[in-house]
């Protein structure tokens, strides 16, 4: 059973930064591709960023490219560093995991079979 727990959300000023964490309760962290998605009220869940099991592939959504960074470490934690935040970044952020072996992590929510409960990020302008 895979359990994902996000943390680090909160209120930030426009132009500020936040770092989200996702801790995975799994036996072998390195068999999972990981991703961040977000969902704003009344909108579809959208892809933000992903990181492959080796860390060698890190696709980003165009809306966050150059502002967000993604990483993972041996403590079974994935991070999303968010900089130059704006009001459009306000959403609930979800951590997701996929245990299938693919060349590049998926950008589609339906491809991920494990999800966290989400952490709220609110950016005030």
C-alpha positions in Angstrom: 0.0 0.0 0.0 1.3 3.4 -1.0 0.6 6.4 1.2 1.5 9.9 0.1 1.4 12.9 2.5 1.9 16.5 1.3 2.9 19.4 3.4 4.3 22.9 3.1 1.3 24.7 1.7 0.0 28.0 3.0 -0.4 31.6 2.2 2.2 33.5 0.2 2.6 36.9 -1.2 2.7 37.4 -5.0 6.3 37.2 -6.0 7.1 35.0 -3.0 8.2 31.4 -2.6 7.0 28.2 -1.0 8.4 24.7 -1.0 6.0 21.7 -0.9 7.0 18.3 0.3 5.5 14.8 -0.3 6.6 11.9 1.9 5.9 8.5 0.5 5.3 5.5 2.7 6.6 2.8 0.4 9.2 0.0 0.6 11.1 1.0 -2.4 10.8 4.7 -3.4 13.0 4.4 -6.5 10.4 2.3 -8.4 8.0 5.2 -8.6 7.7 8.1 -10.9 6.4 11.1 -9.0 4.4 14.1 -9.9 2.7 17.2 -8.7 -0.8 18.3 -9.9 -2.9 21.1 -8.8 -6.6 21.9 -8.9 -8.2 25.4 -8.5 -11.9 25.7 -7.5 -14.1 25.0 -10.5 -11.2 23.8 -12.7 -9.8 20.5 -13.8 -6.8 19.0 -12.1 -3.8 20.0 -14.1 -0.2 18.8 -14.4 2.5 20.9 -12.7 5.7 18.9 -12.8 7.0 15.3 -12.6 10.2 13.5 -11.8 11.3 10.1 -12.9 12.4 7.4 -10.5 16.0 8.2 -11.3 15.5 12.0 -11.2 16.8 12.2 -14.8 13.6 13.4 -16.4 11.7 16.4 -15.0 9.0 17.7 -17.2 7.2 20.9 -16.3 4.0 22.6 -17.3 4.6 25.6 -19.4 2.9 27.8 -16.8 5.5 27.0 -14.2 8.6 26.4 -16.3 11.5 28.6 -15.0 9.7 29.3 -11.7 9.2 25.9 -10.1 11.8 23.2 -9.4 11.2 19.5 -8.5 13.5 17.1 -6.7 13.5 13.9 -4.7 15.8 12.4 -2.2 16.6 9.1 -0.4 14.4 10.0 2.5 11.5 9.1 0.2 10.5 12.7 -0.1 9.7 14.7 -3.2 9.8 18.5 -3.2 8.3 21.3 -5.3 10.1 24.6 -5.0 7.8 27.4 -6.1 9.2 30.8 -6.8 7.8 34.1 -8.2 4.3 32.9 -7.2 1.3 34.6 -8.7 -2.5 34.5 -8.1 -2.9 31.8 -10.8 -0.8 29.5 -8.7 -3.5 29.4 -6.0 -4.8 25.8 -5.9 -4.8 22.6 -3.9 -1.5 20.8 -4.8 -1.5 17.0 -5.0 1.3 14.6 -5.0 1.0 11.5 -7.2 3.0 8.3 -7.8 3.1 5.8 -10.6 4.9 2.4 -10.4 4.9 1.6 -14.1 8.2 1.8 -15.9 8.0 4.5 -18.7 10.6 6.5 -20.5 9.2 9.9 -19.3 6.8 10.5 -16.4 3.2 11.0 -17.4 1.6 14.4 -17.5 -2.0 13.1 -17.3 -3.6 12.6 -13.9 -5.5 9.5 -14.9 -2.1 7.7 -15.4 -1.2 8.0 -11.7 -2.6 5.3 -9.4 -1.5 6.8 -6.0 -2.5 10.2 -4.7 -2.0 12.3 -1.6 -4.8 14.3 0.1 -3.5 17.6 -1.1 -2.1 20.8 0.4 -3.6 24.2 -0.2 -1.5 27.1 -1.6 -3.0 30.5 -1.6 -1.2 33.4 -3.3 -2.3 36.9 -2.4 -1.7 39.8 -4.8 
